[in-house]
Amino acid sequence: MNYITTTDLRTKSKQLVKTLQEGGTVNLLHRSKIIGEIRPKQETRALTKADINELKELAKKLNLPKITYRERGKNYRKHLMVKYGKGLS
């Protein structure tokens, strides 16, 4: 199954599921134009202790300044004012 139309989604759903379970991708057609691609979801693996330690080491290398929750909130409100203006409450 290389493609499926929007009207065929209801009638050919079993074939679509089978194709996705086999690892294939399907183009989605709407009014004779390809509007998207349906592909199987990639399973994410769980973080291991080694991954967590690696992330901690990377964070140390960045040497980011530590800020308090108050400072974080202040920066966030400042960002909202710049983005949306004074009308936001």
Secondary structure in CASP SS format (residue, H / E / C, confidence):
PFRMAT SS
TARGET T0000
AUTHOR 0000-0000-0000
METHOD secondary structure of the structure
MODEL  1
M C 1.00
N C 1.00
Y E 1.00
I E 1.00
T E 1.00
T C 1.00
T C 1.00
D H 1.00
L H 1.00
R H 1.00
T H 1.00
K C 1.00
S H 1.00
K H 1.00
Q H 1.00
L H 1.00
V H 1.00
K H 1.00
T H 1.00
L H 1.00
Q H 1.00
E C 1.00
G C 1.00
G C 1.00
T C 1.00
V E 1.00
N E 1.00
L E 1.00
L E 1.00
H E 1.00
R C 1.00
S C 1.00
K E 1.00
I E 1.00
I E 1.00
G E 1.00
E E 1.00
I E 1.00
R C 1.00
P C 1.00
K C 1.00
Q C 1.00
E C 1.00
T C 1.00
R C 1.00
A C 1.00
L C 1.00
T C 1.00
K H 1.00
A H 1.00
D H 1.00
I H 1.00
N H 1.00
E H 1.00
L H 1.00
K H 1.00
E H 1.00
L H 1.00
A H 1.00
K H 1.00
K H 1.00
L H 1.00
N C 1.00
L C 1.00
P C 1.00
K C 1.00
I C 1.00
T C 1.00
Y H 1.00
R H 1.00
E H 1.00
R H 1.00
G H 1.00
K H 1.00
N H 1.00
Y H 1.00
R H 1.00
K H 1.00
H H 1.00
L H 1.00
M H 1.00
V H 1.00
K H 1.00
Y H 1.00
G C 1.00
K C 1.00
G C 1.00
L C 1.00
S C 1.00
END
